[in-house]
Amino acid sequence: MTTPATSLYAATAKLQPRMAHGRYARLRVAAMLGLLGLYYLLPWISLGGQPLVLLDLPHRRFHVLGLTLMPQDLYLLAWLLVIAAMTLFLFTALAGRLWCGYACPQTVWTEAFLWMERLVEGERHARLKLDAAPWGANKILRRGGRHLLWALFSLFTGLTFVAYFVPARELFPAFFTGAVGGWALFWSLFYGFATWGNAGFLREQVCKYMCPYARFQSSMFDRHTLLIAYDEKRGEPRKSLARKADAQARGSCVDCSLCVQVCPTGIDIRQGLQYECIACAACVDVCDNVMDSVGQPRGLIRYTSSAREEGLATKLLRPRTLAYGLLWLLLCGGFVVMVALRSPLQLDVMRDRHSLYRQLPDGRVENLYTVKLANASADAHRFRIEVRDRQGRAYEADSGEITLAPGELRSLVLPVRTAERPAETVTTLLFTAAAVDAPRLRREREARFLSGAQP
């Protein structure tokens, strides 16, 4: 007798979340419009003739909020990433999954896609009816219209993503005239397709199965962390569970299931805290509206904490949040100091390792150096390079004047010769690059000079 095969995978039913109305819904819409507006507008904003944000990879220049960063400045980017991580830790300890519910790109773009879906196919009941209907002209027209809007929006999203690496005023005209190609076209289509797939189809599956944040968020929670919870003491027994004879003892929950219908991840908040909850507070809004309609006080589903449920006051200032906050302030302060002290002139010096030194006919010695000079300021400048040893003795360096445009990086081979016969085998030299027309732009680097002479 054979045993029937057991499937290890059960297909997930498609969710059709209902639209919620209330203060948290308005906050989510405001966050969505603000973040999407910032994302789509930044590539078009210029400051001093340069895009406000442009990651120019071919020229190895990164224009960020008026600063021109070189590859040597990537430590600032790493510092910003640490600040972003600490910000996430701090707000998670204070208010749970605030990032997931209001600012995560997956949440923001899913909200935008749901808005387009409602625009074409209607509210939840209409979409469910359309799902169950056989294919016909109406269904093809509505589904086709939805996917057309999604595709156009996704393409615009992909082009905007590439506009952070290629100037938007060059990319968009080239795309619409068919002149764009290569990597720009590939990444525009790739990122557009990823947006269409994640926000249009995967949706809550990304939050439930792909996002690592949901797995380790509990390590930042404590009993005072704000989270969304159902007041079981007040709500139970629900209307469907209470017998008519016990109507006086029935809880406040009318068992309308609207809290489940508005949930973008399809959970029932009445079953307790679950890792799938993204803290969007849609269930809070819809439950408050139901409580208003039945004459009950709001707060059956609300922001609360484990401490509050135990009858204690919720403490925002506690060792965990104070530690996160202090570290966050130190990181932000350190970043501001590094930006303030950062020189817009970059200088790197490296001695040629293919030859130790060269003996000249008059007894002097010559070493070759590769000098990289970068002008990260907003103006063009003329630079000169001087070379001296620790005793202040000058060495001959035929660099002349070097003119660099804003953001230009130049590499040159610089021969350096002693002014007289050397007495030391190894000498430490100080290379100084200074702007002729702006003395404040000055940078120094050390390098070794080999002569082979015996002391």
C-alpha positions as CSV (number, residue, x, y, z in Angstrom):
1,M,0.0,0.0,0.0
2,T,1.5,3.3,-1.1
3,T,1.4,6.4,1.1
4,P,0.2,9.5,-0.7
5,A,2.9,12.1,-1.3
6,T,2.9,15.1,1.1
7,S,3.7,18.5,-0.3
8,L,6.2,20.5,1.8
9,Y,5.1,23.7,0.2
10,A,1.7,25.3,0.4
11,A,0.9,28.0,-2.0
12,T,0.1,31.3,-0.3
13,A,-3.3,32.8,-1.1
14,K,-3.0,36.3,-2.7
15,L,-3.7,39.0,-0.2
16,Q,-6.1,41.9,-1.1
17,P,-5.7,44.3,1.8
18,R,-8.5,46.7,2.5
19,M,-7.7,50.4,2.6
20,A,-7.5,51.9,6.1
21,H,-8.5,55.4,7.1
22,G,-7.2,57.2,10.2
23,R,-4.3,59.2,11.6
24,Y,-1.7,56.4,11.1
25,A,-2.9,55.9,7.5
26,R,-2.4,59.7,6.9
27,L,1.0,59.4,8.4
28,R,1.9,56.5,6.1
29,V,0.7,58.4,3.0
30,A,2.7,61.5,4.1
31,A,5.8,59.3,4.5
32,M,5.2,57.6,1.2
33,L,4.8,60.9,-0.7
34,G,7.8,62.5,1.1
35,L,10.2,59.6,0.5
36,L,9.1,58.9,-3.1
37,G,9.3,62.7,-3.8
38,L,12.8,62.8,-2.4
39,Y,13.8,59.8,-4.4
40,Y,12.5,61.0,-7.8
41,L,13.4,64.7,-7.4
42,L,17.0,64.5,-6.0
43,P,18.7,63.6,-9.4
44,W,17.1,66.7,-10.9
45,I,18.3,69.2,-8.3
46,S,21.6,71.0,-9.0
47,L,23.8,73.0,-6.7
48,G,26.6,75.2,-8.1
49,G,26.2,73.6,-11.6
50,Q,26.6,70.1,-10.2
51,P,23.8,67.6,-9.4
52,L,23.0,67.5,-5.7
53,V,23.6,63.7,-5.7
54,L,25.6,62.1,-8.5
55,L,27.8,59.0,-8.1
56,D,30.1,59.4,-11.1
57,L,31.7,56.0,-11.2
58,P,33.7,56.4,-14.5
59,H,35.4,59.5,-13.2
60,R,35.5,58.2,-9.6
61,R,33.8,61.3,-8.2
62,F,30.8,61.4,-5.9
63,H,28.8,64.6,-5.6
64,V,26.7,64.4,-2.4
65,L,24.9,67.5,-1.0
66,G,27.5,70.0,-2.3
67,L,30.5,67.8,-1.4
68,T,32.7,66.2,-4.0
69,L,34.1,63.0,-2.6
70,M,36.9,60.9,-4.0
71,P,37.6,57.2,-3.5
72,Q,39.9,58.2,-0.6
73,D,36.8,59.6,1.1
74,L,34.8,56.4,1.1
75,Y,35.4,56.1,4.8
76,L,32.8,58.8,5.1
77,L,30.3,56.5,3.4
78,A,31.2,53.7,5.7
79,W,30.7,56.1,8.6
80,L,27.2,57.1,7.3
81,L,26.2,53.4,7.0
82,V,27.2,52.9,10.7
83,I,25.1,55.9,11.6
84,A,22.2,54.5,9.6
85,A,22.5,51.2,11.4
86,M,22.6,52.8,14.8
87,T,19.6,55.0,13.9
88,L,17.7,51.8,13.1
89,F,18.7,50.2,16.4
90,L,17.7,53.3,18.4
91,F,14.2,53.7,16.8
92,T,13.6,49.9,17.0
93,A,14.4,49.9,20.7
94,L,12.0,52.9,21.2
95,A,9.1,52.1,18.8
96,G,9.6,48.6,17.4
97,R,9.3,48.2,13.6
98,L,8.8,51.8,12.9
99,W,11.1,51.6,9.9
100,C,9.2,48.7,8.4
101,G,5.8,50.3,8.7
102,Y,6.6,53.7,7.4
103,A,10.0,54.1,5.7
104,C,11.2,50.7,4.3
105,P,11.4,50.9,0.4
106,Q,9.4,47.6,0.2
107,T,6.6,49.2,2.2
108,V,6.7,52.5,0.4
109,W,6.6,51.1,-3.1
110,T,4.0,48.5,-2.2
111,E,1.8,51.3,-0.9
112,A,2.2,53.1,-4.3
113,F,1.4,49.9,-6.2
114,L,-1.6,49.2,-4.1
115,W,-2.9,52.8,-4.8
116,M,-2.6,52.2,-8.5
117,E,-4.3,48.8,-8.1
118,R,-7.2,50.4,-6.3
119,L,-7.4,53.1,-8.9
120,V,-7.9,50.6,-11.7
121,E,-9.7,47.6,-10.0
122,G,-11.5,49.2,-7.1
123,E,-11.5,48.4,-3.4
124,R,-11.0,45.0,-1.8
125,H,-14.4,43.6,-2.4
126,A,-14.2,44.6,-6.1
127,R,-10.7,43.1,-6.5
128,L,-11.8,39.8,-4.9
129,K,-14.8,39.7,-7.2
130,L,-12.5,40.3,-10.2
131,D,-10.1,37.6,-9.0
132,A,-13.0,35.1,-9.0
133,A,-14.5,36.2,-12.3
134,P,-13.7,34.4,-15.5
135,W,-11.5,36.0,-18.0
136,G,-13.3,38.4,-20.2
137,A,-13.1,41.9,-21.8
138,N,-13.6,43.6,-18.4
139,K,-11.0,41.6,-16.6
140,I,-8.4,41.8,-19.3
141,L,-9.0,45.6,-19.6
142,R,-8.6,46.1,-15.8
143,R,-5.7,43.7,-15.3
144,G,-4.0,45.1,-18.4
145,G,-4.5,48.7,-17.2
146,R,-3.1,47.8,-13.8
147,H,0.0,46.2,-15.2
148,L,0.5,49.1,-17.7
149,L,0.5,51.6,-14.8
150,W,2.9,49.3,-12.8
151,A,5.2,48.9,-15.8
152,L,5.4,52.7,-16.5
153,F,6.0,53.5,-12.8
154,S,8.6,50.7,-12.5
155,L,10.4,52.0,-15.6
156,F,10.4,55.5,-14.2
157,T,11.8,54.1,-11.0
158,G,14.6,52.2,-12.8
159,L,15.5,55.3,-14.8
160,T,15.6,57.4,-11.7
161,F,17.9,54.8,-10.0
162,V,20.3,55.1,-12.9
163,A,20.0,58.9,-12.7
164,Y,22.0,58.8,-9.5
165,F,24.9,57.5,-11.6
166,V,24.3,59.2,-14.9
167,P,23.1,62.8,-15.0
168,A,19.3,62.8,-15.2
169,R,19.2,65.6,-17.8
170,E,21.3,63.4,-20.1
171,L,19.8,60.0,-19.3
172,F,16.1,60.7,-19.8
173,P,16.4,62.5,-23.2
174,A,18.8,59.7,-24.4
175,F,16.3,57.1,-23.3
176,F,13.3,58.6,-25.0
177,T,15.3,59.2,-28.2
178,G,16.7,55.6,-28.2
179,A,20.2,56.8,-27.7
180,V,20.8,55.2,-24.4
181,G,22.4,51.7,-24.3
182,G,24.9,49.5,-22.5
183,W,24.9,49.4,-18.7
184,A,22.6,52.4,-18.3
185,L,19.8,50.6,-20.2
186,F,20.5,47.3,-18.5
187,W,20.3,48.7,-15.0
188,S,17.3,50.8,-15.8
189,L,15.4,47.7,-17.0
190,F,16.8,45.5,-14.3
191,Y,15.9,47.8,-11.4
192,G,12.5,48.5,-13.0
193,F,11.7,44.8,-13.3
194,A,12.8,44.3,-9.6
195,T,10.5,47.0,-8.5
196,W,7.6,45.6,-10.5
197,G,8.2,42.1,-9.1
198,N,8.8,43.1,-5.4
199,A,6.0,45.7,-5.1
200,G,3.5,44.1,-7.5
201,F,3.8,40.4,-6.8
202,L,6.1,39.4,-3.8
203,R,4.8,42.2,-1.5
204,E,4.4,40.6,2.0
205,Q,6.5,37.6,1.0
206,V,9.6,39.9,1.1
207,C,8.7,40.9,4.7
208,K,7.9,37.4,5.8
209,Y,10.5,35.3,4.2
210,M,13.3,37.5,2.6
211,C,13.9,40.4,5.0
212,P,16.5,39.6,7.7
213,Y,15.4,42.5,9.9
214,A,12.3,40.6,11.0
215,R,14.5,37.8,12.3
216,F,16.8,39.8,14.6
217,Q,14.5,42.7,15.6
218,S,13.6,40.9,18.9
219,S,17.2,41.3,20.1
220,M,16.5,45.0,20.3
221,F,13.2,44.7,22.0
222,D,12.6,45.0,25.8
223,R,9.5,45.3,27.9
224,H,9.3,49.1,27.3
225,T,9.6,48.9,23.5
226,L,6.4,50.3,21.8
227,L,4.6,47.7,19.8
228,I,1.1,47.2,18.4
229,A,-1.0,44.8,20.5
230,Y,-4.6,43.7,21.0
231,D,-6.1,44.2,24.5
232,E,-7.2,40.7,25.1
233,K,-8.6,41.4,28.6
234,R,-10.9,44.0,27.2
235,G,-11.8,42.4,23.9
236,E,-12.5,38.8,24.9
237,P,-14.7,36.9,24.7
238,R,-15.5,38.1,21.2
239,K,-19.0,38.5,19.9
240,S,-18.8,35.2,17.9
241,L,-17.5,33.3,21.0
242,A,-19.9,34.7,23.6
243,R,-23.3,33.0,24.0
244,K,-26.4,35.1,23.9
245,A,-27.0,34.3,27.6
246,D,-23.6,35.9,28.4
247,A,-24.1,39.0,26.3
248,Q,-23.5,41.2,29.4
249,A,-20.1,39.6,29.9
250,R,-19.1,39.9,26.2
251,G,-15.9,41.7,25.4
252,S,-15.5,44.8,23.2
253,C,-14.3,42.9,20.1
254,V,-17.2,42.6,17.6
255,D,-15.2,40.0,15.6
256,C,-15.6,42.0,12.4
257,S,-12.2,40.8,11.1
258,L,-11.5,44.2,9.6
259,C,-8.1,44.2,11.4
260,V,-7.2,41.1,9.4
261,Q,-8.5,42.5,6.1
262,V,-6.4,45.7,6.3
263,C,-3.2,43.9,7.4
264,P,-0.7,44.0,4.5
265,T,0.9,40.8,5.7
266,G,-2.3,39.0,6.4
267,I,-1.9,38.3,10.1
268,D,-4.4,38.4,12.9
269,I,-3.1,40.8,15.5
270,R,-5.5,39.3,18.1
271,Q,-3.2,36.2,18.2
272,G,-0.4,38.2,19.8
273,L,2.8,39.7,18.6
274,Q,4.1,38.0,15.5
275,Y,7.4,38.6,13.5
276,E,5.3,39.2,10.3
277,C,3.8,42.4,11.8
278,I,5.4,45.4,10.2
279,A,3.8,47.9,12.7
280,C,2.0,49.9,10.0
281,A,-0.9,50.5,12.5
282,A,-3.6,49.9,9.8
283,C,-5.3,47.6,12.3
284,V,-5.2,50.4,14.9
285,D,-7.0,52.8,12.6
286,V,-9.7,50.4,11.4
287,C,-10.4,49.2,15.0
288,D,-10.7,52.7,16.3
289,N,-13.2,53.5,13.6
290,V,-15.2,50.4,14.5
291,M,-15.1,51.3,18.2
292,D,-16.4,54.8,17.3
293,S,-19.3,53.2,15.4
294,V,-20.4,50.9,18.2
295,G,-20.0,53.5,20.9
296,Q,-17.0,52.0,22.6
297,P,-13.8,53.8,23.6
298,R,-10.8,53.5,21.3
299,G,-7.7,51.6,22.0
300,L,-8.8,47.9,21.7
301,I,-5.8,47.6,19.4
302,R,-3.2,50.2,20.1
303,Y,0.5,51.1,20.6
304,T,1.5,49.8,23.9
305,S,4.4,47.9,25.6
306,S,4.8,44.8,27.8
307,A,5.4,47.1,30.8
308,R,2.2,48.9,30.2
309,E,0.3,45.7,30.0
310,E,1.7,44.8,33.4
311,G,0.4,48.1,34.8
312,L,3.8,49.8,34.8
313,A,4.7,53.1,33.1
314,T,6.5,52.8,29.7
315,K,10.0,54.3,30.0
316,L,11.5,55.9,26.9
317,L,14.8,56.7,28.7
318,R,16.4,53.5,29.9
319,P,19.9,52.0,29.7
320,R,19.4,50.5,26.3
321,T,18.0,53.6,24.6
322,L,20.5,55.9,26.4
323,A,23.4,53.7,25.2
324,Y,22.0,53.7,21.6
325,G,21.3,57.4,21.8
326,L,24.7,58.4,23.2
327,L,26.5,56.2,20.6
328,W,24.4,57.7,17.9
329,L,25.2,61.3,19.0
330,L,28.9,60.4,19.1
331,L,28.8,59.0,15.6
332,C,26.9,62.0,14.2
333,G,29.3,64.4,16.0
334,G,32.3,62.5,14.7
335,F,30.9,62.6,11.1
336,V,30.4,66.4,11.3
337,V,33.9,66.9,12.6
338,M,35.4,64.7,9.8
339,V,33.5,66.6,7.1
340,A,34.5,70.0,8.7
341,L,38.2,69.0,8.9
342,R,38.3,67.3,5.5
343,S,40.5,69.0,3.0
344,P,39.1,69.5,-0.6
345,L,42.7,68.7,-1.8
346,Q,43.7,65.0,-2.0
347,L,47.3,64.0,-2.4
348,D,48.8,60.5,-2.6
349,V,52.5,59.8,-3.2
350,M,53.9,56.4,-4.0
351,R,57.6,55.7,-5.0
352,D,58.2,53.7,-8.2
353,R,59.0,50.2,-7.0
354,H,60.4,49.0,-10.4
355,S,63.6,50.8,-9.8
356,L,65.3,51.7,-6.6
357,Y,67.1,54.8,-7.7
358,R,69.1,56.3,-10.6
359,Q,72.6,57.7,-10.3
360,L,73.1,60.9,-12.4
361,P,76.5,61.7,-14.1
362,D,77.1,64.6,-11.6
363,G,76.8,62.2,-8.6
364,R,73.2,63.2,-7.7
365,V,70.5,60.6,-7.2
366,E,67.0,60.5,-8.8
367,N,63.9,58.6,-7.6
368,L,60.6,58.3,-9.5
369,Y,57.2,58.8,-7.8
370,T,53.6,58.4,-8.9
371,V,51.7,61.4,-7.5
372,K,47.9,61.5,-7.5
373,L,46.4,65.0,-7.1
374,A,42.6,65.5,-6.8
375,N,40.7,68.8,-6.5
376,A,37.5,68.1,-4.6
377,S,36.6,71.8,-4.3
378,A,33.9,73.6,-6.4
379,D,36.4,75.8,-8.3
380,A,39.4,75.2,-10.6
381,H,42.8,75.8,-9.0
382,R,46.5,75.9,-10.0
383,F,48.8,73.8,-7.9
384,R,52.5,73.4,-7.3
385,I,54.4,70.6,-5.6
386,E,57.4,71.1,-3.5
387,V,59.7,68.4,-2.0
388,R,61.8,68.9,1.1
389,D,63.4,66.6,3.7
390,R,63.1,66.8,7.5
391,Q,65.9,69.3,7.7
392,G,64.2,71.6,5.3
393,R,66.5,71.0,2.3
394,A,64.8,71.3,-1.0
395,Y,64.8,68.6,-3.6
396,E,64.3,69.2,-7.3
397,A,60.8,68.2,-8.6
398,D,59.9,69.1,-12.1
399,S,56.2,69.4,-11.7
400,G,55.5,72.9,-12.8
401,E,52.0,74.3,-12.3
402,I,49.2,71.8,-12.5
403,T,45.7,73.2,-13.2
404,L,42.8,71.0,-12.0
405,A,39.1,71.5,-12.8
406,P,36.5,71.0,-10.0
407,G,36.4,67.3,-9.1
408,E,39.4,66.4,-11.4
409,L,41.8,63.7,-10.4
410,R,45.2,63.6,-12.1
411,S,48.0,61.1,-11.9
412,L,51.6,62.0,-12.9
413,V,55.1,60.6,-12.7
414,L,57.3,63.0,-10.8
415,P,61.1,62.6,-10.9
416,V,62.8,63.9,-7.7
417,R,66.5,64.6,-7.5
418,T,68.9,65.6,-4.8
419,A,70.4,69.1,-5.0
420,E,73.8,67.6,-4.0
421,R,75.5,64.3,-3.5
422,P,73.5,62.5,-0.8
423,A,75.0,61.3,2.5
424,E,72.1,59.1,3.7
425,T,71.0,55.8,2.4
426,V,67.3,56.4,3.1
427,T,65.8,59.9,3.5
428,T,62.2,60.8,4.5
429,L,60.8,63.4,2.1
430,L,57.8,65.6,2.6
431,F,55.7,66.3,-0.5
432,T,53.7,69.5,-0.2
433,A,51.0,70.4,-2.8
434,A,49.5,73.9,-2.5
435,A,47.2,76.0,-4.6
436,V,48.9,79.0,-6.1
437,D,45.7,81.0,-6.2
438,A,44.3,79.7,-2.8
439,P,47.1,79.1,-0.2
440,R,44.6,77.6,2.2
441,L,44.4,74.5,-0.1
442,R,47.4,72.6,1.1
443,R,48.2,69.0,1.6
444,E,51.3,67.1,2.7
445,R,52.5,63.5,2.3
446,E,55.6,61.6,3.4
447,A,57.6,59.2,1.2
448,R,61.0,57.5,1.3
449,F,63.9,58.5,-0.9
450,L,66.6,55.9,-1.7
451,S,70.1,56.9,-2.6
452,G,72.3,53.8,-2.0
453,A,74.9,56.1,-0.4
454,Q,76.7,54.8,2.7
455,P,76.6,57.1,5.7
